[in-house]
């Protein structure tokens, strides 16, 4: 039994209190998104409203509550976890399965007959609100109410406080571009779109733009803030307690600091000052909240593609080299960890999923420029590996055993880069089925790593390369194949990805982008396999150049060996073997000097990277 099961929440009392408030506010269906008011994927404890009401701790999902029913919607990464965390008050909507409604469809069905639907307007984007409102009207529902109060907050008696830690300046030797230069680029976008200004609400975009980092959301070096940029002014809305003298000196006279909560009134005043003859509007992105555009006014804003998100995704030369070096150091930490784990298991010592992961963090802390982890380590033994985003808990997690597959998905924040890698290992004798499953996943991983594609291609079209060999056996996995990665920022970074989401087809992969390559396979109740490396989009040298296009490929920057015991080399073709041997040769060359004084780690590294 996994650690998650023991902490199933009894949600009855909380639902009863919430329903009383719903009745008082004339709301029949209440929506509780996962996100905060900045549409963050990962949130601060103060914003974990969906978790509070239903007990589900995964990063993706939406809760919907009516007078008599409650539903939780989530994706395939979290099916097993959600089943183990929610109680009988909740219906689980497994997104992507046949005939399972989305949370929107479920809510619309419950609202038929003139029932009102409510949501905290700051937690849903304007685009989502508009789409849902139109569908609600078509289904003969009642009003869609964008509320300025949050009903869960009103019943959450021990809600944590909002963080107020001081900000830090990210030096040029890590950022590679001064924030004044970034501002000039953004102002060109404002002028091109004939805007009066651009409001920025995404936290990682603000951190990147001003070369500042914070600590308001665990594992993500961002801080609660908004930014408003006009042709001659820059406003940063952030709690003044977070601004140190060094930060004030860094921002200088260019940026005016204003209270975090003042942004909505300021936007309203700015919009009211715009005249019809100006023909200028406030520019917002598709992630702007409904509350924000309500403050601006329906006829005073224009939605554009997020210019900062696009610029941030393409790393400059300093960021690229920083990411490479960060991944080498991170690889050293993992090599030492996996070698150490083999040694202690061979000695018959006991370590559970958490105490083992703590040792990995210790190895990372030894590395230069280490700041913290980039997400909670997914240290999962045996059946727990089949829970895609499993997080072990103290006192009830499983032991790491030699006779089971061990999946470790982990990452770190360094001043010069963000890492994310998964390696699946076996320290005993794996079964033929386990070796076959691992090798099929490895073939998909190599397929993506070796990909060559014309300029303008998106991650959407590359997804089949990761799944092809699983599909031939009638197998698959329920998560994307890749996500963008920030540079000392969020480990999940838009706008790119590899997978079947429609948005992954909207933005082409470009030189300087970092993205993960992470196919997997999960056998419920038995084991999980995932192989993840971060790759850099780079130009490929092809013998021909059809159509005058450039051709791109990937440079793998993660430097951690694959598990030799789990590889069935008879399933690999010669090109795949060549890639694997070349990769292992590179891993050995780049990491061996850092582990040569640790005899066991050095021998482990040489053994695991030896040619097949």
C-alpha positions in Angstrom: 0.0 0.0 0.0 1.4 3.4 -0.9 2.0 6.3 1.4 -0.9 8.3 -0.2 -3.7 5.9 0.9 -3.2 6.5 4.6 -4.1 10.2 4.4 -7.4 10.1 2.7 -9.4 13.2 3.6 -12.9 13.0 5.1 -14.3 15.9 3.1 -17.9 15.8 4.5 -17.6 18.7 7.0 -15.8 21.0 4.5 -18.3 20.3 1.8 -21.2 21.1 4.2 -19.7 24.5 5.1 -19.0 25.3 1.5 -22.5 24.4 0.4 -23.9 26.8 3.1 -21.9 29.6 1.5 -23.0 28.6 -2.0 -26.6 28.9 -1.0 -26.0 32.4 0.6 -24.3 33.6 -2.6 -27.0 32.1 -4.9 -24.5 29.7 -6.5 -25.7 26.2 -7.5 -22.5 25.0 -9.0 -19.1 26.1 -7.7 -15.8 25.6 -9.5 -12.5 25.3 -7.6 -9.5 25.3 -10.0 -6.0 24.2 -9.1 -4.4 27.4 -10.2 -3.7 30.6 -8.3 -4.5 34.1 -9.5 -1.4 34.0 -11.8 -2.4 30.7 -13.5 0.6 28.9 -11.9 0.8 25.2 -12.3 2.6 24.8 -9.0 1.2 26.9 -6.2 2.0 28.2 -2.7 0.3 26.4 0.2 -2.0 29.4 0.7 -3.6 28.8 -2.7 -4.1 25.0 -2.4 -7.9 25.4 -2.3 -8.7 22.4 -4.4 -6.5 20.2 -2.2 -8.2 21.6 0.9 -11.7 20.8 -0.2 -11.1 17.3 -1.6 -7.7 16.0 -0.4 -6.1 15.5 -3.8 -2.6 16.8 -3.9 -1.7 16.5 -7.5 -0.6 19.6 -9.5 -3.4 19.3 -12.1 -7.2 19.1 -11.7 -10.4 20.9 -11.0 -13.1 20.4 -8.4 -16.8 21.1 -8.9 -19.3 21.2 -6.2 -23.1 21.3 -6.3 -25.7 21.1 -3.5 -25.7 17.3 -3.6 -22.7 16.2 -5.7 -19.0 16.8 -6.1 -16.5 15.8 -8.8 -12.8 16.0 -9.3 -11.3 16.1 -12.8 -7.6 15.2 -13.4 -5.4 13.7 -16.1 -3.8 10.3 -16.6 -0.7 11.2 -14.5 -2.8 11.2 -11.4 -5.6 8.6 -11.8 -4.1 6.2 -9.2 -3.2 9.0 -6.8 -6.6 10.6 -7.0 -8.3 7.3 -6.4 -6.3 6.9 -3.2 -6.8 10.4 -1.9 -10.4 11.4 -2.4 -13.3 9.9 -0.4 -16.7 8.7 -1.4 -18.2 12.2 -1.6 -16.3 12.7 -4.9 -16.8 11.4 -8.4 -13.4 11.0 -10.2 -13.5 12.3 -13.8 -10.6 10.6 -15.6 -9.8 13.0 -18.4 -8.9 11.4 -21.8 -10.8 8.2 -21.2 -13.8 7.4 -23.5 -17.1 8.9 -22.5 -15.7 10.7 -19.5 -16.9 14.3 -19.4 -14.5 17.2 -18.9 -15.0 19.3 -15.8 -16.7 21.9 -18.0 -19.1 19.3 -19.5 -19.9 18.0 -16.0 -20.6 21.5 -14.6 -22.7 22.5 -17.6 -24.8 19.3 -17.2 -25.4 20.1 -13.5 -26.3 23.8 -14.4 -29.1 22.9 -16.8 -32.5 24.3 -15.9 -31.3 27.8 -15.0 -28.8 27.1 -12.3 -26.0 29.6 -11.5 -22.4 28.7 -11.7 -19.8 30.5 -9.7 -16.0 30.8 -9.6 -13.4 33.1 -8.1 -12.8 35.3 -11.1 -9.1 35.6 -10.3 -8.5 31.9 -10.7 -9.8 31.4 -14.3 -8.5 33.0 -17.5 -10.6 35.3 -19.5 -10.6 32.9 -22.4 -11.9 30.0 -20.2 -14.6 32.2 -18.7 -15.8 33.4 -22.1 -15.9 29.9 -23.5 -17.8 28.5 -20.5 -20.2 31.4 -20.4 -21.2 30.8 -24.0 -21.7 27.1 -23.5 -23.7 27.8 -20.3 -26.0 30.1 -22.2 -26.5 27.5 -25.0 -27.3 24.8 -22.4 -30.1 27.0 -20.8 -28.1 27.4 -17.6 -28.3 30.4 -15.3 -25.6 33.0 -14.8 -21.9 32.5 -14.8 -20.8 34.6 -11.8 -17.2 35.8 -11.6 -16.9 36.3 -7.9 -14.6 38.7 -6.1 -14.5 36.5 -3.0 -13.3 32.9 -2.7 -15.7 30.6 -0.8 -13.1 28.1 0.1 -11.0 30.8 1.7 -13.9 31.7 3.9 -14.2 28.2 5.4 -10.4 27.5 5.6 -9.8 28.5 9.2 -6.1 27.6 9.3 -5.2 28.8 5.8 -1.4 29.5 5.6 -0.2 33.1 5.2 1.0 34.5 1.9 4.9 34.3 1.8 6.9 37.4 2.2 10.5 36.3 1.7 13.0 38.8 0.3 13.9 38.8 -3.4 17.3 38.1 -4.9 19.0 39.7 -7.9 20.1 37.2 -10.6 23.5 38.4 -11.7 24.4 39.0 -15.4 26.8 36.1 -15.4 23.8 33.9 -15.0 21.0 35.8 -16.8 23.1 36.8 -19.8 20.9 39.8 -20.6 20.3 43.1 -18.7 16.6 43.7 -17.7 16.8 47.1 -19.4 17.5 45.4 -22.7 14.6 43.0 -22.1 12.3 45.9 -21.4 13.2 47.5 -24.7 12.4 44.3 -26.6 9.0 44.2 -24.8 8.2 47.8 -25.6 8.8 47.1 -29.3 6.1 44.4 -29.0 3.8 46.9 -27.3 4.3 49.4 -30.2 3.9 46.7 -32.8 0.5 45.7 -31.3 -0.5 49.4 -30.8 -1.0 49.0 -27.1 -1.1 51.5 -24.3 0.8 49.0 -22.1 1.2 45.3 -21.4 0.1 43.7 -18.1 2.1 40.7 -17.0 0.7 38.3 -14.5 2.7 35.1 -15.0 5.2 34.9 -12.2 8.0 33.3 -14.1 7.7 35.9 -16.8 8.1 38.7 -14.3 11.1 37.0 -12.6 12.8 36.5 -16.0 12.0 40.1 -17.2 13.5 41.8 -14.2 16.3 39.3 -13.5 14.9 38.7 -10.0 14.1 35.5 -8.2 12.0 34.7 -5.1 10.9 31.9 -3.0 7.1 32.3 -2.7 6.2 29.0 -4.3 8.0 25.8 -3.2 10.6 24.6 -5.8 9.9 27.6 -8.1 12.1 30.7 -7.7 9.3 33.2 -8.3 7.4 35.8 -6.2 3.9 37.1 -6.1 3.7 40.1 -8.3 2.3 41.8 -11.4 4.1 44.1 -13.8 2.6 46.8 -16.1 4.8 48.2 -18.8 4.0 51.2 -20.9 6.0 53.1 -23.5 7.6 55.3 -20.8 6.8 53.7 -17.4 7.3 50.4 -15.6 5.4 49.4 -12.5 6.2 46.3 -10.4 3.4 45.4 -8.0 5.0 43.5 -5.1 4.9 43.6 -1.3 7.4 46.2 -0.2 8.8 43.8 2.5 10.3 41.7 -0.2 12.4 44.6 -1.7 15.9 44.8 -0.3 18.3 47.6 -0.9 20.2 45.5 -3.4 17.0 45.0 -5.3 16.2 48.7 -5.2 19.6 49.5 -6.5 19.2 46.9 -9.3 15.9 48.3 -10.4 17.0 51.9 -10.0 14.7 54.7 -11.2 13.5 52.6 -14.2 10.9 50.6 -12.1 8.3 52.1 -9.7 7.4 49.7 -6.9 3.7 49.6 -6.0 1.7 47.5 -3.5 0.8 44.0 -4.8 -3.0 44.5 -4.3 -3.1 47.9 -6.1 -2.9 46.5 -9.6 -6.6 46.1 -10.3 -7.5 49.7 -9.4 -4.5 51.0 -11.4 -5.6 49.0 -14.4 -9.1 50.3 -14.1 -7.9 53.9 -13.8 -5.5 53.5 -16.8 -8.2 52.0 -18.9 -10.6 54.8 -18.1 -8.0 57.3 -19.2 -7.9 55.8 -22.7 -10.0 57.6 -25.3 -11.7 56.3 -28.4 -9.4 58.5 -30.5 -6.3 56.9 -29.0 -7.3 53.5 -30.5 -4.9 51.9 -28.0 -5.8 49.2 -25.6 -4.3 47.4 -22.7 -2.5 44.3 -23.9 -3.1 41.1 -22.1 -2.1 37.5 -22.8 -4.3 34.4 -22.9 -3.4 33.6 -19.3 -4.8 36.9 -17.9 -7.4 36.3 -15.3 -11.1 37.1 -15.7 -10.8 39.4 -12.7 -8.1 41.4 -14.5 -10.0 41.9 -17.7 -13.1 42.8 -15.8 -11.1 45.6 -14.1 -9.9 46.8 -17.4 -13.2 46.6 -19.2 -14.4 44.5 -22.1 -13.7 47.1 -24.8 -10.4 48.3 -23.4 -8.1 45.2 -23.7 -6.6 43.3 -26.5 -5.3 39.7 -26.2 -1.9 38.9 -27.8 0.5 36.1 -27.8 2.7 36.3 -24.7 5.9 38.1 -25.9 7.8 37.4 -22.6 7.0 33.7 -22.6 8.3 33.4 -26.2 11.5 35.3 -25.4 12.1 33.4 -22.2 11.9 30.0 -23.9 14.9 30.8 -26.2 17.9 30.8 -24.0 20.9 33.1 -24.7 24.5 31.8 -24.9 25.2 32.4 -21.2 22.0 30.6 -20.2 22.7 27.7 -22.6 26.2 27.1 -21.2 24.9 27.5 -17.7 22.3 24.8 -18.3 24.9 22.5 -19.7 27.2 22.9 -16.6 24.3 22.6 -14.2 23.3 19.3 -15.8 26.9 18.0 -15.5 27.0 18.8 -11.8 23.5 17.4 -11.3 24.6 14.3 -13.1 27.5 13.9 -10.7 25.1 14.1 -7.8 22.9 11.4 -9.3 25.8 9.1 -10.2 27.1 9.3 -6.6 23.6 8.6 -5.4 22.8 5.6 -7.6 26.2 4.1 -6.8 25.7 4.7 -3.1 22.2 3.1 -3.2 23.6 0.0 -4.9 26.3 -0.3 -2.2 24.0 0.0 0.8 21.4 -2.4 -0.7 24.2 -4.9 -1.4 25.2 -4.5 2.3 21.7 -5.3 3.4 21.0 -1.8 4.8 17.5 -0.5 5.0 16.4 2.7 3.3 12.9 3.8 2.4 11.8 6.0 -0.4 12.2 9.2 1.6 15.5 8.5 3.4 17.0 7.4 0.1 15.8 10.6 -1.6 17.2 12.7 1.3 20.6 11.2 0.5 20.2 12.3 -3.2 19.4 15.9 -2.0 22.6 15.7 0.2 24.7 14.9 -2.9 23.1 17.8 -4.8 23.8 20.2 -2.0 27.5 19.5 -2.4 27.4 20.9 -6.0 28.4 24.5 -6.9 25.5 27.0 -7.3 22.9 24.7 -5.7 19.8 26.6 -4.5 17.2 23.8 -3.9 15.2 21.1 -5.5 13.1 21.9 -8.6 10.2 19.7 -7.5 9.6 17.1 -4.8 11.7 14.0 -5.6 9.6 11.1 -7.0 11.4 8.3 -5.2 9.2 5.3 -6.0 9.9 1.6 -5.4 8.0 -1.3 -7.0 4.3 -0.7 -7.4 4.6 3.0 -6.3 6.4 3.6 -9.6 3.2 3.1 -11.4 1.8 6.2 -9.7 3.2 8.7 -12.2 3.6 11.7 -9.9 4.0 9.7 -6.7 5.3 11.6 -3.7 6.3 9.4 -0.7 5.3 10.5 2.8 7.2 10.0 6.1 6.2 7.0 8.1 4.3 5.1 5.5 6.4 5.0 2.4 7.9 1.8 1.0 11.4 0.4 1.4 13.8 0.5 -1.6 14.5 -3.2 -2.4 16.9 -5.0 -4.6 14.3 -7.2 -6.1 12.1 -4.4 -7.4 12.3 -1.6 -10.0 13.2 1.8 -8.5 12.1 4.9 -10.4 13.6 8.2 -9.4 12.4 11.4 -11.0 14.2 14.4 -9.5 15.7 17.8 -10.3 17.4 20.8 -8.8 17.6 24.6 -9.0 21.1 26.0 -9.6 21.9 29.6 -10.1 22.9 28.7 -13.7 20.1 26.3 -14.6 17.2 24.1 -13.8 17.4 20.3 -14.0 14.9 17.5 -14.3 15.8 13.9 -15.0 14.4 10.4 -14.4 16.3 7.2 -14.3 14.7 3.7 -13.6 17.0 1.1 -12.1 17.0 -2.4 -10.8 19.7 -3.5 -8.3 18.8 -7.2 -8.4 17.7 -9.5 -11.3 14.9 -8.0 -13.4 12.3 -10.2 -15.1 12.2 -10.6 -18.8 9.0 -8.5 -18.9 10.7 -5.7 -17.0 13.7 -5.6 -19.3 11.4 -5.7 -22.4 9.3 -2.8 -21.1 12.4 -0.8 -20.1 14.0 -1.3 -23.5 10.9 -0.3 -25.4 10.8 2.9 -23.4 14.6 3.4 -24.1 14.0 3.0 -27.8 11.4 5.7 -27.7 13.8 7.9 -25.7 16.5 7.4 -28.3 14.1 8.0 -31.1 13.4 11.5 -29.8 17.0 12.2 -28.9 18.1 11.3 -32.5 15.3 13.2 -34.2 16.1 15.5 -37.1 13.3 17.8 -38.2 12.9 20.9 -40.4 12.8 24.4 -39.0 9.2 25.2 -38.1 8.4 21.8 -36.6 6.6 21.5 -33.3 6.8 19.0 -30.5 3.4 17.8 -31.5 4.7 15.9 -34.5 7.6 14.3 -32.6 5.5 12.6 -30.0 5.0 9.5 -32.1 8.8 8.8 -32.0 8.6 8.2 -28.3 5.5 5.9 -28.5 6.0 4.0 -31.7 7.7 0.9 -30.2 5.2 0.7 -27.3 2.3 1.1 -29.8 3.6 -1.9 -31.8 3.0 -4.0 -28.6 -0.4 -2.4 -27.8 1.1 -0.3 -25.0 1.2 3.4 -24.1 1.6 5.9 -21.3 -0.8 8.6 -20.0 1.4 11.7 -19.9 3.1 14.0 -22.3 6.6 13.2 -23.7 8.2 16.5 -23.0 7.9 20.0 -21.4 9.9 23.1 -21.7 12.4 23.8 -18.9 13.4 27.2 -17.4 16.8 28.5 -16.6 16.8 28.8 -12.8 13.0 29.2 -13.1 10.0 26.8 -13.4 10.9 23.2 -14.2 7.7 23.2 -16.4 8.0 26.1 -18.8 5.8 27.0 -21.7 5.0 27.4 -24.5 6.6 24.3 -25.9 6.1 20.6 -25.3 6.2 17.2 -26.9 2.8 15.5 -26.8 -0.7 15.4 -28.2 -2.0 18.6 -26.7 -3.2 21.0 -29.4 -1.2 23.9 -28.0 2.1 21.9 -28.6 1.4 22.3 -32.3 1.1 26.1 -32.1 4.7 27.0 -31.3 7.6 25.6 -33.3 10.8 24.3 -31.6 13.6 26.8 -32.0 17.4 26.8 -31.4 18.1 27.6 -27.7 15.0 26.0 -26.3 15.4 23.3 -23.6 12.8 20.5 -23.4 12.4 17.2 -21.6 12.4 13.8 -23.4 10.5 11.4 -21.1 8.6 8.4 -22.4 7.5 5.8 -19.9 5.4 2.7 -19.3 3.5 1.8 -16.1 2.1 -1.5 -15.0 -0.4 -0.8 -12.3 0.3 -2.5 -9.1 3.7 -3.7 -10.2 6.2 -1.1 -11.5 6.8 2.1 -13.4 9.4 2.9 -16.0 10.3 6.4 -17.1 13.5 7.6 -18.8 13.8 11.4 -18.8 16.6 13.7 -20.0 16.6 17.4 -20.8 17.6 18.2 -24.4 18.6 21.4 -26.2 17.2 22.3 -29.6 20.2 22.8 -31.9 21.0 23.0 -35.6 21.7 19.6 -37.3 24.2 19.3 -40.1 22.4 17.4 -42.9 24.0 16.3 -46.2 21.2 18.1 -48.1 19.0 21.1 -47.5 15.7 20.5 -49.2 13.7 23.7 -49.8 16.5 25.9 -48.3 15.3 25.0 -44.8 17.4 24.6 -41.8 17.2 21.3 -40.0 17.2 20.9 -36.2 17.9 18.2 -33.7 18.6 17.7 -30.0 21.6 17.8 -27.8 21.1 15.7 -24.7 22.4 17.7 -21.7 21.4 15.3 -18.9 24.5 13.4 -17.9 23.3 10.2 -16.1 23.8 6.6 -17.4 20.9 4.3 -18.4 20.5 1.1 -16.4 22.4 -1.7 -18.0 20.6 -4.5 -16.1 17.3 -3.4 -17.6 18.5 -3.2 -21.2 17.7 -6.1 -23.6 20.2 -5.3 -26.3 18.6 -7.8 -28.7 15.7 -5.3 -29.0 18.0 -2.4 -30.1 19.1 -1.9 -33.7 22.7 -0.8 -34.5 21.8 2.9 -34.8 20.3 2.8 -31.3 23.3 1.0 -29.9 25.6 3.5 -31.5 23.6 6.4 -29.9 23.6 4.7 -26.5 27.4 4.0 -26.6 28.1 7.6 -27.7 25.9 9.0 -25.0 27.5 6.9 -22.3 31.0 7.9 -23.6 30.0 11.5 -23.2 28.6 11.0 -19.7 31.9 9.3 -18.7 34.0 12.0 -20.2 32.1 14.9 -18.6 31.5 13.5 -15.1 34.4 11.1 -14.3 36.8 13.8 -13.0 34.2 14.8 -10.4 33.8 11.2 -9.0 37.3 9.7 -9.5 38.2 10.2 -5.8 35.1 8.2 -4.8 36.2 4.7 -5.8 32.8 3.0 -5.6 31.1 5.7 -7.6 33.9 5.8 -10.2 33.7 2.0 -10.7 29.9 2.2 -10.9 30.1 4.9 -13.5 32.7 3.0 -15.7 30.6 -0.1 -15.5 27.3 1.6 -16.4 28.8 3.5 -19.3 30.8 0.6 -20.8 30.0 0.0 -24.5 27.3 -2.6 -25.3 
